[in-house]
Amino acid sequence: MAEIRLKGTAKTPEVACTLDPFVLMLSGRSIPENSIEFYQTMMTWVEEHCHAQSGKLDIKIRLEYFNTSSSKCLMDLLKRVEKSGASAEVHWYYEEEDEDMLEAGEDYDAIIDIPFKLIATEAL
Amino acid sequence: MKWPTSALPDDGRVEFAFHGHVDEATSALLIEQMERRLANSPLHRKVMRVVIELVQNLHHHSPADHSHESRFLCVRRPNAWVMSTANVIASDKAQALRERIDRLSALNADELRAEHREHLSNGNRTAHGGGGVGLLEIHRKSSGEVHLEFLPSLNDSQLSVFTAEIHFEHG
């Protein structure tokens, strides 16, 4: 599949995976009971396109809440990008007073070998 | 099923209480209701993160045959939010849960964070996909203010009462 576009719900984030521009974007909240199922399409998209595309993948993450199951899926997703060898950069947005989300970004940055930008915003 | 008195502090006000079977729909409803209750409250995001883990844990550990009910309670004290859950747990699992919580409670913030990173980076997952990160996250968000009590229940089971507190000064 070339593109994924999903609207956000009370439990799942808005998702946009596009080739032109080469972007993977998650926004909103990620608290589904079955995170593995939800993230599977994005895993497949990364597998299909990270090897084939020559440009840099911009990964934009603006999450308000995510459950621990989603945190593992997000890690799996970023590890797949890392393993693909594709050029990529993570833009991790957090509200400037939300220290939990800042720490979460720092944790991923410490584990994943992909350039990370931690970006404070006034409100998501 | 009765709450232990420690879950109902004298200086607190019950913001939300639930008693019944927790399935996926109930779990979503509880989270939605708590979000409404907490809107514009101090530390609402931090509290909601703990609420989400607690409520989804109740769902994951609820028997499919509705044989046991669960409870969720949120109390607001002058300087803290107190969230408690109660559910029936098999006696043979109670000891393992006690040991895990005691071990996490002995860790300081940096040690909890290091353990969290380790769990996050390894590929292990539990049946519900969390990889054992949930309890760690609750400990981190609650700055270690986590308590577990077991009360006698039916044969071969105990009532597990789990309480997490978030103090405003931790924000």
Chai-1 contact restraints between the chains, C-beta under 6 A:
chainA,res_idxA,chainB,res_idxB,connection_type,confidence,min_distance_angstrom,max_distance_angstrom,comment,restraint_id
A,I31,B,I52,contact,1.0,0.0,6.0,A-B,restraint_1
A,E33,B,E24,contact,1.0,0.0,6.0,A-B,restraint_2
A,S35,B,G129,contact,1.0,0.0,6.0,A-B,restraint_3
A,I36,B,G129,contact,1.0,0.0,6.0,A-B,restraint_4
A,N67,B,I52,contact,1.0,0.0,6.0,A-B,restraint_5
A,T68,B,G130,contact,1.0,0.0,6.0,A-B,restraint_6
A,T68,B,V133,contact,1.0,0.0,6.0,A-B,restraint_7
A,T68,B,G134,contact,1.0,0.0,6.0,A-B,restraint_8
A,T68,B,E137,contact,1.0,0.0,6.0,A-B,restraint_9
A,S69,B,G129,contact,1.0,0.0,6.0,A-B,restraint_10
A,S69,B,G130,contact,1.0,0.0,6.0,A-B,restraint_11
A,K72,B,G131,contact,1.0,0.0,6.0,A-B,restraint_12
A,M75,B,L120,contact,1.0,0.0,6.0,A-B,restraint_13
A,D100,B,K46,contact,1.0,0.0,6.0,A-B,restraint_14
A,D107,B,R117,contact,1.0,0.0,6.0,A-B,restraint_15
A,I111,B,S121,contact,1.0,0.0,6.0,A-B,restraint_16
